[in-house]
């Protein structure tokens, strides 16, 4: 009776509105989130996260830039060159943004070779600070906070007669000669404490130009101010009120390698334009500055500043940003585990709220009343983990993001897989917006135009794209042959992705009563079998005539440093990794690998040194063991991967965080669940926390309780859902969404739990 009464009490508590529980506890969860986690590494192995100040899904990410950096603009070991207002977090490829860099300095004005040491560097959600300077005598305390479109700097200078505030209107995250270049920059000095301007930039993950505007105001008059222009080894100033333009870096014609823009003259990159404000800080050492951005105009930037941050109270603005982060982090409350695991968890949940950026009210590209998000960078990464997480903990955000993608289709003709700064970016594989729509439909998210969404994804499956690098698919051969042939780039990985995209379209068609469409697309979802080589036991590329590509190995990494991933048969992976990507037909994959025992052995081979946690193609693989009635192997692998690849350090991520995709992977696993995106269920794995309470949109909670979980007790030996025995290693989205309690009994060895596999619902 004691156990039963405790169980009923537990269920009653979680049925209470989450807000009521929050008021009684209200922990400052921001203390457990560290923005420095994953900032370092660079390239494909670095997390490339951003340490600076922002708010959930805010466009302004006011963060330090350093002399040596990747797409995030930052490297811990390099000196700081300034603080720019826009960044992307966790991305690979080529960078974007890094606009309107501001550098405080002491002494006579100079605008070249600005790089300074740092001390006492600190960051927390919504706040960043550092001691900036190459000596104690010139050290400046820099503090940053932000709102959605506004950044706020509080600068405490040493006592000095010449304290500078140097604006580089032409700044970008440049990445050593590739990526972005400035077409034109403009600046206007309005008075001794106000300035505005704009910059037009091209290049980066997409080649299309964008124009961004700013309006900035300082809380005290400058004793001297003006504009400056600079190049290699020179700079000149134009003092006083007035307008200037320059900073042109694109005089040479672009050499377009695919869509990655490169330039054949490096000297032009040194052309820059900016402004300066000089202060006497001998008595009053503090200078505060607010800068707002807009894609619409400088006047709109000024309006954004008045709307979002009218106050000069820096600490109040900092606390407002922190309150937004605490609200986001409180969507999942965890107990138990180690302090380190909680810090990893909340740092990951923090990064899951950084992108895409909410640019509602900033849509300069077409007239629309719809919510507008930019910087889907990219859906190829985020559809797997991030967007399913948002569906659960931020459903209105997910609806708005879907509405934005559908609105993009309405006005451009395609639903993008990648979109940054108002233009489509490179499409790495399939049309993954299809899966976002399917995920929303099977989970009954609602709140968006399903008919128009279906029109958009059906076009992806029917119309051969004239620009497949930017949108849609290459369909002619795929529809004719049943696979993408080796004569086309990324042929094998595209075939696998197209097959699952077709499945997603079929699921939506079925839900909308379009039975003939559903039948056709679900049949096409079996296209992966056309590249399966039974002898090798993996996906193998084929020529258009049906012949296999010769001299082939399932674990060979293409390219072998002789060409870009874009030209390989598998994009950023090998065949064995990609061969696990059949989420629509795990039973068929199991049959191809020899049934249950053969499938387990095949997966074991993958995890014997061939699996990659640093990238997305095979991150569903640990959960496929469940289909072979081996949830114990899922628990073992998931625990090993969490312990090995995630740490609360600056190099604590397994690879590019990819706009929160890899962080969301950890969030799911740490609470003991994992999604199969596009399908209405979650696998049950091995939670590291004794209690995880998920705040639901309805005001209820769904709680995972595993009181005995530990490093040793990693196996689920029994489960109960709302008090009833559960002998399957999955729950449906409907079961989660209605609130309740999943009680997991944990032990040091596997039991007979969930060893008779029951297939989960597929949404059909």
Buried (B, 14 or more C-beta within 10 A) or exposed (E): EEEEEEBEEBBEEBBBBBEEBBEEEEEEBBBBBBBBBBBBBBEBBBBBBBBBBBBBBBBBBBBBBBBEBBBBBBBBEBBBBBBBBBBBBBBBBBBBBBBBBBBBBBEEBBBEEBBBBBEEBEBBBBBBBBBBBBEEEBBBBBBBBBBBBBBBBBBBBBEBEBBBBBBBBBBBBBBEEBBBBBBBBBBBBBEBBBBBBBBBBBBBBBBBBBBBBBBBBBEBEBEBBBBBBBBEEEBEBBEEBEEBBBBBBBEEEBEEEEBBBBBEEEEBBBBBBBBBBBBBBEEEBBBBBBBBBBBBBBEBBBBBBEBBBEEEEBEEBBBBBBBBBBBBBBBBBBEBBEEEBBBBBBBBBBBBBBBBBBBBBBBBBEEBEBBBBBBBBBBBBBBBBBBBBBBBBBBEBBBBBBBBBBBBBBEBEBBBBBBBBBBBBBBBBBBBBBBBBBBBBBBEBEEBBBEBBBBBBBBBBBEEBEEBBBBBBBBEBBBEBBBBBBEBBBBBBBBBBBBBBBBBBBBBBBBBEBEEBBEBBBEBBBBBBBBBBEEBBBBBBBBBEEEBBEEBEBEEBBEEEEEEBBEBBBBBBBBBBBBBBBBBBBEBBBEBBEEBEBBBEBBEBBBEEBBBBBBBBBBBBBBBBBBBBBBBBBBBBBBBBBEEBBBBBBBBBBBBBBBBBBBBBBBBBBBBBBBBBBBBBBBBBBBBBBBBBBBBBEEBBBBBBBEBBBEEBBBBBBBBBBEEEBEBBBBBBEBBBBBBBBBBBBBEEBBEBBBEBEEBEBBE
